[in-house]
Amino acid sequence: MTGTIEKHDALRRGLVMGGGLAAGLAMANAASAATATSTLEMQTQDAPRTLDGNSVPEPPPEKSAGPVRPGRGSMLTGKVAVVTGAARGIGRAIAVEFAANGADVVAVDIAGPVSPASNAEPATPDELADTVRQIKQYGRRGEAIRADIRDIAALRRVADQVQTTYGKIDIVVADAAIQRWMPLLDMQDSDWHDVIDNNLNGTANTIRAFAPKMVAQKNGRIIVLSSMQGLHGTKDASSYSASKWGIIGLMKSAALELGQYNITVNALIPGLVDTALTRYYKRLSETMAETGRKPPEKPTPQEAWDVRAPTVALKVGWLQPDDISPAAVFLASDAAAMVTGAEYQVTGGDSAKDV
């Protein structure tokens, strides 16, 4: 079977460039026939590889998505992933989805209070432990590590620990974040500094702590979490919007610097997602106010949904964390070998309103 896959790999660009559908079908049939080898060799010889006598260069195998094969965008077998902010919400969904697709996952979270400049209740050690329990339900190795992403020395110790325990680090997801709703002129210093320090500086710390391991192995996937609020201004949430906007610039810069080591860096951009980061009255009120409607003092989730859903292309008030995680699997997979410096929006249709 391995030999057949290798032959398919050698053939795939020839088929795409000049072999056509008939050649592709012939190859598929030949792979299971006794004459597979001779057929493949014949097609390889016929594959167009030159332009006016000059050879046409191709990416080397380690920088290629490989041959067409079932499930290649969702295969993480043998990979080792580290996910920050993994105690709950989008971070948990990504960690568990990675495990469901074959990866061993280290779940990192402070699992405790972060700052008074956070509207959400802090995650708990029990929630982090439950993430690991869900990872292990898929038969994968998983462990919880409590760490503060604002402390780069602590993150470097985590990187060393994971490297020692698992032998490598293939994937890093920087998800941990806090959110503050407060008018700019009413902010305390912490309302600005703590959000920027956790969300933007913490994401940079995560890259700076783990990327050296990937540089040494000359391979890796880094995924950072931004937000639709990082693509436009947000009334009464300027610190959050600025932090998520900065993450996009950080991602693109890191992609330029790390590409030479075969490391991809991309950003997932969720729309409004139902998590502890957003499930409170202030966020529901702001959600309704963004549509031009005056919200009640304590809107119910149903009221907020009913007002917002008609303004979204897919007519949903908000998404769930596991609507975001499949895109992370693709970006972490070998199929995304040629994807870097990119923003992947999963918004239910908010993206259609963005310039």
C-alpha positions in Angstrom: 0.0 0.0 0.0 2.8 2.4 0.9 4.4 1.9 -2.6 1.1 2.7 -4.3 0.7 5.9 -2.3 4.2 7.0 -3.2 3.5 6.4 -6.9 0.3 8.4 -6.6 2.3 11.2 -5.0 4.8 11.1 -7.9 1.9 11.2 -10.3 -0.5 13.7 -8.9 0.8 16.9 -10.4 1.1 15.3 -13.8 -2.5 14.3 -13.6 -3.7 17.7 -12.5 -1.6 19.5 -15.1 -2.2 17.4 -18.1 -3.4 13.9 -17.5 -7.1 14.8 -17.3 -10.0 12.8 -15.8 -9.4 9.7 -17.9 -5.8 9.4 -16.7 -7.0 9.9 -13.1 -9.5 7.1 -13.4 -7.0 4.9 -15.1 -4.6 5.5 -12.2 -7.2 4.7 -9.6 -8.1 1.4 -11.3 -4.5 0.6 -11.9 -3.6 1.0 -8.3 -5.6 -2.1 -7.4 -4.5 -4.1 -10.5 -1.6 -6.4 -11.1 -0.3 -4.0 -13.8 -0.3 -1.0 -11.5 3.5 -0.5 -11.6 3.9 -0.4 -15.4 0.8 1.8 -15.8 2.1 4.3 -13.3 5.5 4.4 -14.8 4.0 5.0 -18.3 1.9 7.9 -17.0 4.8 9.4 -15.1 6.8 9.5 -18.4 3.9 11.2 -20.1 3.4 13.8 -17.4 4.2 17.4 -18.6 7.2 18.6 -16.6 8.8 21.2 -18.9 8.1 24.5 -20.5 10.0 25.1 -23.8 12.6 22.6 -22.6 12.9 24.1 -19.1 11.9 22.0 -16.1 9.1 23.3 -14.1 9.9 23.4 -10.3 7.6 22.0 -7.7 7.5 22.2 -3.9 9.4 19.4 -2.2 7.3 16.6 -0.6 7.7 18.1 2.9 6.1 21.3 1.7 3.3 19.7 -0.2 -0.2 18.7 0.6 0.5 15.3 -0.9 -1.7 13.2 -3.2 -5.5 13.2 -3.3 -6.7 10.8 -0.7 -9.8 10.4 1.5 -9.8 12.4 4.7 -6.5 14.1 4.1 -7.9 17.4 5.5 -8.8 15.7 8.8 -5.9 13.3 9.5 -3.7 14.2 12.5 -2.6 10.7 13.4 0.8 10.8 15.1 0.7 14.5 15.7 1.3 16.2 19.0 -0.7 19.4 19.7 -0.6 22.1 22.4 -3.7 24.2 22.8 -3.9 27.2 25.2 -7.2 28.3 26.6 -8.3 24.7 26.5 -10.4 24.5 29.6 -13.6 25.4 27.8 -15.1 27.1 24.8 -13.3 27.2 21.4 -10.0 26.0 23.0 -11.7 22.9 24.4 -13.5 22.2 21.1 -10.2 22.4 19.1 -8.4 20.2 21.6 -11.1 17.5 21.5 -11.5 17.7 17.8 -7.8 17.3 17.3 -7.9 14.1 19.5 -11.0 12.9 17.5 -8.8 13.1 14.4 -5.8 11.2 15.8 -3.6 13.8 17.7 -2.2 13.6 21.2 -3.1 16.9 22.9 -1.7 18.9 25.8 -4.4 21.2 27.2 -2.9 24.5 28.7 -5.0 26.9 30.7 -4.5 29.2 33.6 -7.7 27.6 35.0 -8.3 30.4 37.5 -8.7 34.2 37.7 -7.0 36.2 35.1 -7.9 39.9 35.6 -10.7 42.1 36.9 -10.8 43.3 33.3 -12.7 40.2 32.2 -16.5 40.0 32.1 -16.5 36.3 32.1 -16.3 33.9 35.1 -12.8 32.3 35.2 -12.2 28.8 34.0 -11.6 26.2 36.7 -9.2 23.2 37.2 -12.2 20.9 36.9 -13.1 22.3 33.5 -9.5 21.7 32.3 -9.6 18.2 33.7 -12.8 17.6 31.8 -11.2 18.6 28.6 -8.5 16.0 29.1 -11.1 13.4 29.9 -12.8 14.1 26.6 -9.4 13.9 24.8 -8.8 10.5 26.3 -12.2 9.2 25.3 -10.8 9.2 21.7 -8.0 6.9 22.8 -5.4 9.6 22.5 -2.8 10.8 25.1 -3.8 13.9 26.8 -2.7 16.0 29.8 -3.5 19.3 31.5 -0.9 21.9 32.3 -1.9 25.1 34.2 0.1 28.1 33.0 -0.4 31.8 32.5 0.4 32.8 28.9 1.5 36.2 30.1 4.5 34.4 31.7 6.8 33.5 28.8 9.2 31.7 31.1 6.4 29.4 32.2 5.5 28.8 28.6 9.1 27.9 27.8 9.0 25.4 30.6 5.8 23.9 29.2 7.5 23.6 25.8 10.4 21.8 27.3 8.2 19.5 29.2 6.1 18.6 26.1 9.2 18.1 24.0 10.7 15.7 26.6 7.4 13.8 27.2 6.2 13.5 23.6 9.4 13.9 21.6 8.1 16.7 19.4 5.5 19.5 19.0 3.7 19.5 15.7 0.8 21.9 16.3 0.3 24.9 18.6 -3.0 26.7 19.0 -3.0 30.1 20.8 -6.6 30.5 21.9 -6.5 31.9 25.5 -8.2 35.3 25.7 -10.3 37.6 27.9 -12.8 40.2 26.9 -13.8 43.5 28.4 -16.9 45.6 27.6 -16.2 49.2 28.7 -16.4 52.6 26.9 -12.9 53.8 26.1 -13.2 57.0 28.2 -14.6 55.1 31.2 -11.8 52.5 31.3 -9.5 51.8 34.2 -5.9 51.1 33.3 -6.5 47.4 33.7 -9.4 47.4 31.3 -6.8 48.3 28.6 -3.5 46.9 29.7 -4.7 43.5 31.0 -6.7 42.7 27.8 -3.7 43.6 25.6 -1.3 41.8 27.8 -3.2 38.6 27.9 -4.6 38.5 24.3 -1.9 40.0 22.2 1.2 39.7 24.3 0.1 36.2 25.5 -0.3 35.1 21.9 3.1 36.4 21.0 4.6 34.7 24.1 3.0 31.4 22.9 4.6 31.7 19.5 8.0 32.7 21.0 8.0 29.9 23.5 7.0 27.0 21.2 8.2 28.0 17.7 11.9 27.3 18.6 11.0 23.6 19.0 9.4 23.6 15.5 12.4 25.5 14.0 14.7 22.7 15.3 12.5 20.0 13.7 11.9 22.2 10.6 8.2 21.6 10.6 5.1 22.8 12.4 1.7 24.4 12.4 0.8 27.5 14.5 -2.8 28.6 14.7 -3.8 31.8 16.5 -7.3 32.9 17.3 -8.4 36.3 16.3 -12.0 37.5 16.0 -14.3 39.3 13.6 -13.9 42.1 16.2 -10.3 42.1 15.0 -11.4 43.1 11.5 -13.4 46.1 12.5 -14.0 48.5 15.4 -16.2 47.5 18.2 -18.2 50.0 20.3 -17.4 49.7 24.0 -14.9 46.9 23.5 -11.8 48.7 22.1 -9.2 46.8 24.1 -10.5 43.5 22.8 -10.9 44.7 19.3 -7.3 46.2 19.3 -5.9 43.0 20.8 -7.5 40.8 18.1 -6.5 43.2 15.3 -2.9 43.1 16.6 -3.0 39.3 16.5 -3.6 39.4 12.7 -0.5 41.5 12.2 1.4 39.2 14.5 0.3 36.2 12.5 1.3 37.6 9.2 4.7 38.7 10.4 5.3 35.3 12.0 4.3 33.6 8.8 6.9 35.6 6.9 9.6 34.8 9.5 8.9 31.1 10.1 8.1 30.0 6.6 11.8 29.3 5.9 11.6 26.5 8.5 8.5 24.9 7.0 6.3 26.3 9.7 2.9 27.7 8.8 1.1 30.4 10.8 -2.6 31.1 10.3 -5.4 32.8 12.1 -8.9 31.5 12.8 -11.5 34.3 12.9 -14.7 33.2 14.6 -17.8 35.2 14.5 -20.0 35.5 17.6 -19.7 32.1 19.4 -21.6 31.0 22.5 -18.9 30.5 25.2 -18.3 31.7 28.7 -16.5 34.6 27.1 -19.7 35.9 25.6 -22.5 34.4 27.7 -23.5 37.3 30.0 -26.0 40.1 29.9 -23.6 42.8 28.8 -22.6 40.9 25.7 -26.2 40.0 24.9 -27.1 43.7 25.2 -24.3 44.8 23.0 -25.3 42.1 20.5 -28.8 43.6 20.2 -27.6 47.2 20.2 -25.3 46.4 17.2 -28.5 45.9 15.2 -29.9 49.3 16.1 -32.3 47.9 18.6 -32.5 49.2 22.2 -32.0 46.1 24.4 -33.8 45.5 27.7 -31.8 45.7 30.9 -31.3 41.9 31.0 -32.1 40.4 27.7 -32.7 36.7 27.5 -30.6 34.6 25.1 -33.7 34.0 23.0 -34.4 37.7 22.7 -30.8 38.4 21.6 -30.9 35.5 19.1 -34.2 36.6 17.6 -32.9 40.1 17.1 -29.5 39.2 15.6 -30.3 36.1 13.6 -32.1 37.9 10.7 -28.9 40.1 10.2 -26.7 37.0 9.5 -26.5 35.2 6.2 -27.2 31.8 7.6 -29.9 33.2 10.0 -28.2 32.1 13.2 -27.8 34.3 16.3 -24.4 32.8 17.1 -22.2 29.8 16.5 -21.1 27.0 18.8 -17.4 26.2 19.6 -17.5 23.0 17.6 -18.5 25.0 14.5 -15.0 26.5 14.7 -12.8 23.5 15.5 -13.1 21.7 12.1 -11.3 24.6 10.4 -8.5 24.2 13.0 -8.1 20.6 12.0 -7.7 21.5 8.4 -5.1 24.2 9.2 -3.2 21.7 11.4 -3.2 19.0 8.8 -0.8 18.1 6.0 -3.5 19.2 3.6 -2.8 22.8 4.6 0.9 22.6 3.6 0.5 25.6 1.3 -1.6 27.7 3.6 0.2 30.3 5.7 -0.3 34.0 6.6 -4.0 33.4 6.0 -7.2 34.4 7.9 -9.9 31.7 8.0 -13.3 33.2 8.9 -16.0 31.0 10.4 -18.8 33.3 11.1 -22.2 32.0 9.9 -22.2 34.8 7.4 -20.9 37.9 9.2 -18.0 37.7 6.8 -20.3 38.6 3.9 -20.8 42.0 5.5 -17.0 42.6 5.9 -15.0 44.6 3.3 
